Amino acid sequence: LALKNKTGKAQKNITLEDHVPVPFLLSREFGTISPTAIKKQKDKLVVLWKFDELLPHEERVLSYKIKSKLQVEGELIIPAARVIQKTKGEKPVEIYSKTKQL
């Protein structure tokens, strides 16, 4: 995943949320930045990274590995990642990535 501040202003209170669906298992091998939290929900794992600030034009690349519990035949769609920015006194801004087809 690549998270980039395309603006000329610093952006604060950023959360990136990615979902690992069943039948995948999350490997504990992370790239340059480990997640802030990993939450288990009934049909997926939610992987969260929180950033206090992204400087103008700053880019963060996040990666992790997943393994399948089962042999998967056919196509599988990985859900979109979500970026949430919360600013005090304002409605949160949400941006979604594209889904990924495997």
Phi, psi and omega in degrees: 000140176240127179246119185229134173272105183274002183264171176269008180239150175293141178247134185244160176054063182255133174234130174252128184237122178237150183245134175251106185281160169294136020259024184270151174246142179274124174282151179272022177263110180246154179288229187288332184232121176283152179295154175287323181205155173229121183243134179267128172241171190302323183239015182193166168254138177253121181254124185241137170237132178242137180232130177292324183203142168242123181288164179306129178065013178286143179233136175240132178251123183243138179213156175202166180248146175234153177232150178266137175286333184234162173283124183260125176249143181086200184263151178226137181252125176271128183296160178293146171279157181232134174250131181237131174240123180251125177241130183306129178082001180235159177291137178301143177260130180238136177230138182245144174278181173279155173284160180240128180259127179251000000 
